[in-house]
Amino acid sequence: MSDLDIQIPTAYDPFADANAENSGAGTKEYVHIRIQQRNGRKSLTTVQGLKKEFSYNKILKDLKKDFCCNGTVVEDPELGQVIQLQGDQRKNVSTFLVQAGIVKKDHIKIHGF
């Protein structure tokens, strides 16, 4: 039996290369616009993934003025700075970011129901 090479199966992670930081997958930087349900009909719109070179407070001020809603900039340990707006402002925010020249249309991902 010494002539036989016995191979012990090892665990294989199919997502290991996708999670690697230097992999080619997911190199595009996206701006994610999400909606979060609060209670009843109330909801929040969050914007994350904007470049750090932009002033989040100035963008928030323009968003609040254009859409007549309240909002804030929240510091998240994993995601960095996130803009939160009251109400469902997903389409409004995406058109504003494209028209202002902050983000190209193909770099925006809109999430939600």
DSSP file (Angstrom, degrees, kcal/mol; ACC not computed):
  #  RESIDUE AA STRUCTURE BP1 BP2  ACC     N-H-->O    O-->H-N    N-H-->O    O-->H-N    TCO  KAPPA ALPHA  PHI   PSI    X-CA   Y-CA   Z-CA
    1    1 A M    >         0   0    0      0, 0.0     3,-0.8     0, 0.0     0, 0.0   0.000 360.0 360.0 360.0  -6.5    0.0    0.0    0.0
    2    2 A S  T 3   +     0   0    0      1,-0.2     0, 0.0     3,-0.1     0, 0.0   0.703 360.0  63.7 -72.1 -18.1    2.9    2.3    0.1
    3    3 A D  T 3  S+     0   0    0      2,-0.1     2,-0.4     0, 0.0    -1,-0.2   0.714  85.8  88.6 -78.3 -19.9    2.8    2.7   -3.7
    4    4 A L  S <  S-     0   0    0     -3,-0.8     2,-0.8     1,-0.0     0, 0.0  -0.621  70.7-144.5 -81.8 133.3   -0.7    4.3   -3.5
    5    5 A D        -     0   0    0     -2,-0.4     2,-0.6     2,-0.0    -2,-0.1  -0.875  16.0-158.5 -96.0 112.7   -0.8    8.1   -3.1
    6    6 A I        -     0   0    0     -2,-0.8     2,-0.5     2,-0.0    -2,-0.0  -0.810   2.7-158.3 -94.9 125.5   -3.8    8.9   -0.9
    7    7 A Q        -     0   0    0     -2,-0.6    -2,-0.0     3,-0.0     0, 0.0  -0.903   7.0-146.1-106.3 128.4   -5.1   12.4   -1.3
    8    8 A I        -     0   0    0     -2,-0.5     2,-0.1     1,-0.0    -2,-0.0  -0.802  25.4-118.4 -91.3 126.7   -7.2   13.8    1.5
    9    9 A P        -     0   0    0      0, 0.0     2,-0.3     0, 0.0    -1,-0.0  -0.404  30.8-156.5 -67.0 139.0   -9.9   16.1    0.2
   10   10 A T        -     0   0    0     -2,-0.1     2,-0.2     1,-0.0    -3,-0.0  -0.747  26.7 -90.7-111.9 162.2   -9.5   19.7    1.5
   11   11 A A        -     0   0    0     -2,-0.3     2,-0.5     1,-0.0    -1,-0.0  -0.514  38.7-155.2 -72.7 136.3  -12.2   22.4    1.9
   12   12 A Y        -     0   0    0     -2,-0.2    -1,-0.0    -3,-0.0     0, 0.0  -0.963   4.5-156.8-117.4 127.4  -12.5   24.6   -1.2
   13   13 A D    >   -     0   0    0     -2,-0.5     3,-1.3     1,-0.1     4,-0.3  -0.892   3.2-168.5-103.6 107.7  -13.9   28.1   -0.9
   14   14 A P  T 3  S+     0   0    0      0, 0.0     3,-0.2     0, 0.0     4,-0.2   0.715  87.7  51.0 -69.8 -18.2  -15.3   29.2   -4.3
   15   15 A F  T 3> S+     0   0    0      1,-0.2     4,-1.8     2,-0.1     5,-0.2   0.344  80.1  97.9 -99.0   6.5  -15.6   32.8   -3.1
   16   16 A A  H <> S+     0   0    0     -3,-1.3     4,-0.7     1,-0.2    -1,-0.2   0.909  86.2  44.7 -63.2 -42.7  -12.0   33.1   -1.8
   17   17 A D  H  4 S+     0   0    0     -4,-0.3    -1,-0.2    -3,-0.2     8,-0.2   0.812 111.2  54.2 -73.9 -26.8  -10.8   34.8   -5.0
   18   18 A A  H  4 S+     0   0    0     -4,-0.2    -1,-0.2     1,-0.2    -2,-0.2   0.815 109.6  48.1 -72.8 -29.6  -13.8   37.2   -5.1
   19   19 A N  H  < S+     0   0    0     -4,-1.8    -1,-0.2     3,-0.0    -2,-0.2   0.594  86.0 110.6 -86.0 -10.7  -13.1   38.3   -1.6
   20   20 A A    ><  -     0   0    0     -4,-0.7     3,-1.1    -3,-0.2    -3,-0.0  -0.384  69.6-135.3 -66.2 141.9   -9.4   38.9   -2.2
   21   21 A E  T 3  S+     0   0    0      1,-0.2    -1,-0.1    -2,-0.1    -4,-0.0   0.831 101.0  46.3 -70.2 -32.0   -8.6   42.6   -2.1
   22   22 A N  T 3  S+     0   0    0      2,-0.0    -1,-0.2    -5,-0.0     2,-0.1   0.209  84.7 121.2 -98.3  17.3   -6.4   42.6   -5.2
   23   23 A S    <   -     0   0    0     -3,-1.1    -5,-0.1     2,-0.1    -6,-0.0  -0.415  68.6-125.9 -77.5 157.4   -8.7   40.5   -7.4
   24   24 A G  S >  S+     0   0    0     -2,-0.1     3,-1.0     2,-0.1     2,-0.2   0.695  82.0  98.3 -76.3 -18.9  -10.0   42.0  -10.6
   25   25 A A  T 3  S+     0   0    0      1,-0.2    -2,-0.1    -8,-0.2     0, 0.0  -0.518  91.0  10.6 -74.6 133.9  -13.6   41.4   -9.7
   26   26 A G  T 3  S+     0   0    0     -2,-0.2    -1,-0.2     1,-0.1    -2,-0.1   0.784  76.2 140.5  75.9  28.1  -15.4   44.5   -8.4
   27   27 A T    <   +     0   0    0     -3,-1.0     2,-0.3     2,-0.1    -2,-0.1   0.720  45.3  95.4 -77.0 -18.1  -12.7   47.0   -9.2
   28   28 A K  S    S-     0   0    0      1,-0.1     2,-0.7     0, 0.0    79,-0.0  -0.533  77.0-132.6 -71.1 134.6  -15.4   49.5  -10.2
   29   29 A E        -     0   0    0     -2,-0.3     2,-0.3     2,-0.0    -2,-0.1  -0.803  27.8-165.5 -90.0 120.4  -16.3   51.9   -7.4
   30   30 A Y        -     0   0    0     -2,-0.7     2,-0.6    20,-0.1    78,-0.2  -0.749  20.4-135.2-105.5 152.3  -20.1   52.2   -7.2
   31   31 A V  E     -a  108   0A   0     76,-2.8    78,-2.8    -2,-0.3     2,-0.5  -0.946  26.3-150.5-101.5 121.7  -22.3   54.6   -5.3
   32   32 A H  E     -aB 109  48A   0     16,-2.5    16,-2.4    -2,-0.6     2,-0.6  -0.829  11.7-169.2-100.7 126.0  -25.0   52.7   -3.5
   33   33 A I  E     +aB 110  47A   0     76,-2.8    78,-3.1    -2,-0.5     2,-0.3  -0.964  18.7 174.0-114.3 117.1  -28.4   54.3   -2.9
   34   34 A R  E     - B   0  46A   0     12,-2.6    12,-2.5    -2,-0.6     2,-0.4  -0.809  25.5-140.7-123.7 160.7  -30.6   52.3   -0.6
   35   35 A I  E     - B   0  45A   0     -2,-0.3     2,-0.4    10,-0.2    10,-0.2  -0.973  13.4-164.8-119.7 138.2  -33.9   52.7    1.2
   36   36 A Q  E     - B   0  44A   0      8,-2.9     8,-2.8    -2,-0.4     2,-0.4  -0.988  18.2-131.9-123.4 129.5  -34.5   51.5    4.7
   37   37 A Q  E     + B   0  43A   0     -2,-0.4     6,-0.3     6,-0.2     3,-0.1  -0.655  25.0 179.0 -79.5 128.8  -38.0   51.1    6.1
   38   38 A R        -     0   0    0      4,-2.4     2,-0.4    -2,-0.4    -1,-0.2   0.801  56.1 -38.6 -91.7 -91.6  -38.4   52.8    9.5
   39   39 A N  S >  S-     0   0    0      3,-0.1     3,-2.0     4,-0.0     2,-0.3  -0.996 103.5 -26.2-142.7 136.4  -41.9   52.4   10.9
   40   40 A G  T 3  S-     0   0    0     -2,-0.4    -2,-0.1     1,-0.3     0, 0.0  -0.480 130.4 -17.6  65.6-122.9  -45.2   52.5    9.0
   41   41 A R  T 3  S+     0   0    0     -2,-0.3    -1,-0.3    -4,-0.1     2,-0.2   0.431 110.3 110.9 -94.9  -0.6  -44.8   54.6    5.9
   42   42 A K    <   +     0   0    0     -3,-2.0    -4,-2.4    45,-0.1     2,-0.3  -0.505  41.6 167.3 -79.2 141.9  -41.6   56.3    7.1
   43   43 A S  E     -B   37   0A   0     -6,-0.3    44,-2.8    -2,-0.2     2,-0.4  -0.969  26.4-136.5-149.6 163.9  -38.3   55.5    5.4
   44   44 A L  E     -BC  36  86A   0     -8,-2.8    -8,-2.9    -2,-0.3     2,-0.5  -0.938   9.2-149.0-121.1 144.3  -34.7   56.6    5.0
   45   45 A T  E     -BC  35  85A   0     40,-2.8    40,-2.8    -2,-0.4     2,-0.4  -0.972  17.3-164.0-111.2 126.9  -32.6   56.9    1.9
   46   46 A T  E     -BC  34  84A   0    -12,-2.5   -12,-2.6    -2,-0.5     2,-0.5  -0.903   7.4-163.4-114.6 141.6  -28.9   56.3    2.4
   47   47 A V  E     +BC  33  83A   0     36,-2.4    36,-2.4    -2,-0.4     2,-0.3  -0.987  19.4 165.0-123.2 120.8  -26.1   57.2   -0.1
   48   48 A Q  E     +B   32   0A   0    -16,-2.4   -16,-2.5    -2,-0.5    34,-0.1  -0.955  45.0  50.1-135.0 155.1  -22.7   55.6    0.3
   49   49 A G        +     0   0    0     32,-0.5    -1,-0.1    -2,-0.3     2,-0.1   0.520  62.1 147.3  99.6   7.5  -19.6   55.2   -1.8
   50   50 A L        -     0   0    0     31,-0.3    -1,-0.3    -3,-0.1    31,-0.1  -0.430  58.8 -93.5 -69.9 151.9  -19.0   58.8   -2.8
   51   51 A K    >   -     0   0    0     51,-0.2     3,-1.2     1,-0.1    -1,-0.1  -0.320  27.4-124.7 -66.0 149.9  -15.4   59.7   -3.2
   52   52 A K  T 3  S+     0   0    0      1,-0.3     4,-0.1    -3,-0.1    -1,-0.1   0.652 103.0  73.5 -72.2 -15.0  -13.7   61.2   -0.2
   53   53 A E  T 3  S+     0   0    0      2,-0.1    -1,-0.3     3,-0.0     2,-0.2   0.704  82.7  85.0 -73.3 -17.9  -12.6   64.3   -2.1
   54   54 A F  S <  S-     0   0    0     -3,-1.2     2,-0.9     1,-0.1     3,-0.1  -0.546  86.9-117.0 -83.2 149.8  -16.2   65.6   -2.2
   55   55 A S     >  -     0   0    0     -2,-0.2     4,-2.0     1,-0.2     5,-0.2  -0.778  22.7-164.0 -86.2 109.6  -17.6   67.6    0.7
   56   56 A Y  H  > S+     0   0    0     -2,-0.9     4,-2.6     1,-0.2     5,-0.2   0.862  86.7  55.7 -63.2 -36.3  -20.4   65.5    2.1
   57   57 A N  H  > S+     0   0    0      2,-0.2     4,-2.1     1,-0.2    -1,-0.2   0.875 108.0  47.3 -68.0 -36.4  -21.9   68.4    4.0
   58   58 A K  H  > S+     0   0    0      2,-0.2     4,-2.0     1,-0.2    -1,-0.2   0.898 113.0  48.5 -71.1 -39.4  -22.2   70.6    0.9
   59   59 A I  H  X S+     0   0    0     -4,-2.0     4,-2.5     2,-0.2    -2,-0.2   0.923 112.3  49.9 -63.4 -43.0  -23.8   67.8   -1.1
   60   60 A L  H  X S+     0   0    0     -4,-2.6     4,-2.8     1,-0.2     5,-0.2   0.899 107.8  53.5 -62.2 -41.1  -26.2   67.1    1.8
   61   61 A K  H  X S+     0   0    0     -4,-2.1     4,-1.8     1,-0.2    -1,-0.2   0.911 111.5  45.0 -61.7 -42.5  -27.1   70.8    1.9
   62   62 A D  H  X S+     0   0    0     -4,-2.0     4,-2.5     2,-0.2    -1,-0.2   0.895 112.9  51.1 -68.2 -39.7  -28.0   70.9   -1.8
   63   63 A L  H  X S+     0   0    0     -4,-2.5     4,-2.3     1,-0.2    -2,-0.2   0.928 111.1  47.8 -62.1 -45.1  -29.9   67.6   -1.5
   64   64 A K  H  X>S+     0   0    0     -4,-2.8     5,-1.1     1,-0.2     4,-0.9   0.888 114.0  47.0 -63.8 -39.2  -32.0   68.9    1.4
   65   65 A K  H  <5S+     0   0    0     -4,-1.8    -1,-0.2    -5,-0.2    -2,-0.2   0.905 115.2  44.8 -70.7 -41.4  -32.7   72.2   -0.3
   66   66 A D  H  <5S+     0   0    0     -4,-2.5    -2,-0.2     1,-0.2    -1,-0.2   0.872 122.4  34.9 -71.0 -37.3  -33.7   70.6   -3.7
   67   67 A F  H  <5S-     0   0    0     -4,-2.3    -1,-0.2    -5,-0.2    -2,-0.2   0.412  99.4-127.4-102.5   1.4  -35.9   67.8   -2.3
   68   68 A C  T  <5 +     0   0    0     -4,-0.9     2,-0.3     1,-0.2    -3,-0.2   0.934  68.4 116.8  52.5  53.5  -37.4   69.6    0.7
   69   69 A C      < -     0   0    0     -5,-1.1     2,-0.2    -6,-0.2    -1,-0.2  -0.905  63.9-110.2-140.9 169.2  -36.4   66.9    3.2
   70   70 A N        +     0   0    0     -2,-0.3    16,-2.5    -3,-0.1     2,-0.3  -0.638  40.8 158.3 -98.9 161.2  -34.2   66.6    6.3
   71   71 A G  E     -D   85   0A   0     14,-0.2     2,-0.3    -2,-0.2    14,-0.2  -0.984  20.5-155.1-169.1 174.2  -31.0   64.6    6.4
   72   72 A T  E     -D   84   0A   0     12,-2.2    12,-3.2    -2,-0.3     2,-0.5  -0.970  24.5-115.1-154.4 164.1  -27.6   64.0    8.1
   73   73 A V  E     -D   83   0A   0     -2,-0.3     2,-0.4    10,-0.2    10,-0.2  -0.951  33.3-163.8-107.0 124.3  -24.1   62.7    7.5
   74   74 A V  E     -D   82   0A   0      8,-3.3     8,-2.8    -2,-0.5     2,-0.6  -0.891  14.5-136.6-112.2 136.9  -23.4   59.6    9.6
   75   75 A E  E     -D   81   0A   0     -2,-0.4     6,-0.2     6,-0.2     3,-0.0  -0.840  22.7-171.1 -93.4 117.9  -19.9   58.1   10.2
   76   76 A D  E  >  -D   80   0A   0      4,-3.4     4,-1.9    -2,-0.6    -2,-0.0  -0.907  23.5-138.7-109.3 135.7  -19.9   54.3    9.9
   77   77 A P  T  4 S+     0   0    0      0, 0.0    -1,-0.1     0, 0.0     4,-0.1   0.851 102.3  30.7 -63.6 -33.5  -16.8   52.4   11.0
   78   78 A E  T  4 S+     0   0    0      2,-0.1    -3,-0.0     1,-0.1    -2,-0.0   0.881 129.4  33.8 -89.1 -43.3  -17.0   50.0    8.0
   79   79 A L  T  4 S-     0   0    0      1,-0.3   -30,-0.3     3,-0.0     2,-0.3   0.558  93.9-140.6 -95.2 -10.0  -18.6   52.1    5.2
   80   80 A G  E  <  + D   0  76A   0     -4,-1.9    -4,-3.4   -32,-0.1     2,-0.3  -0.645  65.2   2.6  83.6-142.8  -17.1   55.5    6.1
   81   81 A Q  E     - D   0  75A   0     -2,-0.3   -32,-0.5    -6,-0.2     2,-0.4  -0.643  68.0-171.7 -85.3 136.8  -19.4   58.5    5.7
   82   82 A V  E     - D   0  74A   0     -8,-2.8    -8,-3.3    -2,-0.3     2,-0.5  -0.991  17.0-138.4-129.2 133.3  -23.0   57.9    4.7
   83   83 A I  E     -CD  47  73A   0    -36,-2.4   -36,-2.4    -2,-0.4     2,-0.4  -0.800  19.3-164.2 -91.3 129.3  -25.6   60.4    3.8
   84   84 A Q  E     -CD  46  72A   0    -12,-3.2   -12,-2.2    -2,-0.5     2,-0.3  -0.956   7.2-177.0-115.5 133.2  -29.1   59.8    5.2
   85   85 A L  E     -CD  45  71A   0    -40,-2.8   -40,-2.8    -2,-0.4     2,-0.3  -0.942  28.8-111.7-125.5 149.0  -32.2   61.5    3.9
   86   86 A Q  E    S+C   44   0A   0    -16,-2.5   -42,-0.2    -2,-0.3   -44,-0.0  -0.596  79.2   8.3 -78.9 139.6  -35.8   61.3    5.0
   87   87 A G  S    S-     0   0    0    -44,-2.8     2,-1.1    -2,-0.3    -2,-0.2  -0.155 107.4 -46.7  87.9 178.6  -38.2   59.6    2.7
   88   88 A D        +     0   0    0      1,-0.1     4,-0.1   -53,-0.1     3,-0.1  -0.751  67.0 150.3 -89.9  95.0  -37.8   57.7   -0.5
   89   89 A Q     >  +     0   0    0     -2,-1.1     4,-2.8    -4,-0.1     5,-0.3   0.042  25.4 121.1-113.3  23.1  -35.4   59.9   -2.5
   90   90 A R  H  > S+     0   0    0      1,-0.2     4,-2.1     2,-0.2     5,-0.2   0.927  79.8  37.9 -59.6 -51.5  -33.7   57.2   -4.6
   91   91 A K  H  > S+     0   0    0      1,-0.2     4,-2.3     2,-0.2     5,-0.2   0.896 117.0  52.3 -69.2 -39.1  -34.5   58.5   -8.0
   92   92 A N  H  > S+     0   0    0      1,-0.2     4,-2.2     2,-0.2    -2,-0.2   0.924 111.1  46.8 -61.2 -44.5  -34.1   62.1   -7.0
   93   93 A V  H  X S+     0   0    0     -4,-2.8     4,-2.6     2,-0.2     5,-0.2   0.908 111.2  51.3 -66.4 -42.1  -30.6   61.5   -5.6
   94   94 A S  H  X S+     0   0    0     -4,-2.1     4,-1.7    -5,-0.3    -1,-0.2   0.924 112.8  44.8 -64.0 -43.4  -29.5   59.5   -8.6
   95   95 A T  H  X S+     0   0    0     -4,-2.3     4,-2.6     1,-0.2    -1,-0.2   0.885 112.9  52.4 -67.2 -36.7  -30.5   62.2  -11.1
   96   96 A F  H  X S+     0   0    0     -4,-2.2     4,-2.3    -5,-0.2     6,-0.2   0.930 109.3  48.6 -63.0 -45.3  -29.0   64.9   -8.9
   97   97 A L  H  <>S+     0   0    0     -4,-2.6     5,-1.7     1,-0.2     6,-1.5   0.855 114.7  45.5 -65.5 -34.8  -25.6   63.1   -8.7
   98   98 A V  H ><5S+     0   0    0     -4,-1.7     3,-0.7    -5,-0.2    -1,-0.2   0.924 114.4  47.0 -73.5 -44.4  -25.5   62.6  -12.5
   99   99 A Q  H 3<5S+     0   0    0     -4,-2.6    -2,-0.2     1,-0.2    -1,-0.2   0.837 110.9  52.1 -67.6 -32.6  -26.6   66.2  -13.3
  100  100 A A  T 3<5S-     0   0    0     -4,-2.3    -1,-0.2    -5,-0.2    -2,-0.2   0.615 111.4-122.0 -78.2 -11.6  -24.1   67.7  -10.8
  101  101 A G  T < 5S+     0   0    0     -3,-0.7    -3,-0.2    -4,-0.4     3,-0.1   0.696  77.7 122.0  79.9  19.3  -21.3   65.6  -12.4
  102  102 A I  S   <S+     0   0    0     -5,-1.7     2,-0.3     1,-0.3    -4,-0.2   0.891  79.4  10.7 -79.1 -41.5  -20.4   63.9   -9.2
  103  103 A V  S    S-     0   0    0     -6,-1.5    -1,-0.3    -9,-0.1    -2,-0.3  -0.979  76.5-116.9-138.5 147.0  -20.9   60.3  -10.5
  104  104 A K    >   -     0   0    0     -2,-0.3     3,-1.5    -3,-0.1     4,-0.1  -0.521  32.7-114.9 -79.2 156.1  -21.5   58.8  -13.9
  105  105 A K  G >  S+     0   0    0      1,-0.3     3,-1.2    -2,-0.2    -1,-0.1   0.836 113.6  55.7 -63.2 -34.7  -24.9   57.0  -14.4
  106  106 A D  G 3  S+     0   0    0      1,-0.2    -1,-0.3     3,-0.0    -2,-0.0   0.522 100.2  61.5 -79.3  -2.4  -23.3   53.5  -14.8
  107  107 A H  G <  S+     0   0    0     -3,-1.5   -76,-2.8   -77,-0.1     2,-0.5   0.259  86.8  92.3-101.2  10.1  -21.5   53.9  -11.5
  108  108 A I  E <   -a   31   0A   0     -3,-1.2     2,-0.5   -78,-0.2   -76,-0.2  -0.900  53.6-169.1-108.9 131.4  -24.8   54.1   -9.5
  109  109 A K  E     -a   32   0A   0    -78,-2.8   -76,-2.8    -2,-0.5     2,-0.5  -0.984   7.4-157.7-118.0 125.1  -26.6   51.1   -8.0
  110  110 A I  E     -a   33   0A   0     -2,-0.5     2,-0.3   -78,-0.2   -76,-0.2  -0.905  13.3-172.2-104.8 123.1  -30.1   51.6   -6.6
  111  111 A H        +     0   0    0    -78,-3.1     2,-0.2    -2,-0.5   -76,-0.1  -0.771  31.5  72.3-111.3 156.5  -31.2   49.1   -4.1
  112  112 A G              0   0    0     -2,-0.3   -76,-0.1   -78,-0.1    -2,-0.0  -0.719 360.0 360.0 132.7-178.7  -34.6   48.5   -2.5
  113  113 A F              0   0    0     -2,-0.2    -1,-0.1   -78,-0.1    -2,-0.0   0.452 360.0 360.0 -83.6 360.0  -38.1   47.3   -3.1
